[in-house]
Amino acid sequence: MMVVPYKNQSKGKKEQVADMFNSISHKYDFLNHLLSGGIDIIWRKKAIKLLQNKGIKSVLDIATGTGDFAIEALKIKPEKIVGIDISEGMLAFGVEKIKKLGLDNIITLQKGDSEKIPFSDNSFDAITVSFGVRNYETLDKGLKEMYRVLKPGGHCLILEFSNPKSFPMKQLYSFYSKFCLPVLGKLISKDPAAYTYLPESVQAFPDGEDFLKIYGECGFINTQWIPMTGGICSIYLGHKKAKNA
């Protein structure tokens, strides 16, 4: 069963996700850091380090939101970073943030659908996604699009929430996500559906080895799964076969 933010609407998941992020865009950065205790910043830093010293010149950051992962990707010293997102509200905040940091000569944000990426085949050395793939309406379609626009030999880095499997993290995370997260999200964002959807979408997402299976079926090779913080979050690495391989 597909998990959607607004169960009483007839809109598809993609449209609902865009509406949800538009509604919380003004508080998104603050809530992200507050609700994760700031550990989301550490997760992004650890993930991007895996792409260092790979000769990456161009990066596509999908579901870029307000651009945090795109900004973090500057540490691998690419020549250009393009971020795409379906939420105009999130992009507006991201564009303003990047301008204030004086990074708009390297980072460009634009509206774009992860399942219909507006770039030609073999366009980017690396693709990054942070906390976005579980929001795809059709997961394998989005992954295949990512594979299409990735250059041969390119790297795909996905950062996503996952479900802890071991005691006591499993029990602690379950309590926090079911009871604390929705209450705090509602109080601050004024959109209760957004922070009810988050734990529901994490619970329904095929994480760990299940995700690696889908990742491989979509063409990616040498895939890796790296759990972090007791399995609350996971890094998934994949590559596109090089032409001479």
Secondary structure, DSSP 4 states (H G I P E B T S, - for coil): ----S-TT--S-HHHHHHHHHHHHTTTHHHHHHHHTTTHHHHHHHHHHHTTTTS---EEEEET-TTSHHHHHGGGG--SEEEEEES-HHHHHHHHHHHHHTT-TTTEEEEE-BTTB-SS-TT-EEEEEEES-GGG-SSHHHHHHHHHHHEEEEEEEEEEEE----STTHHHHHHHIIIIIHHHHHHHHHS-HHHHHHHHHHHHHS--THHHHHHHHHTT-EEEEEEEEGGGTEEEEEEEPPPTT-
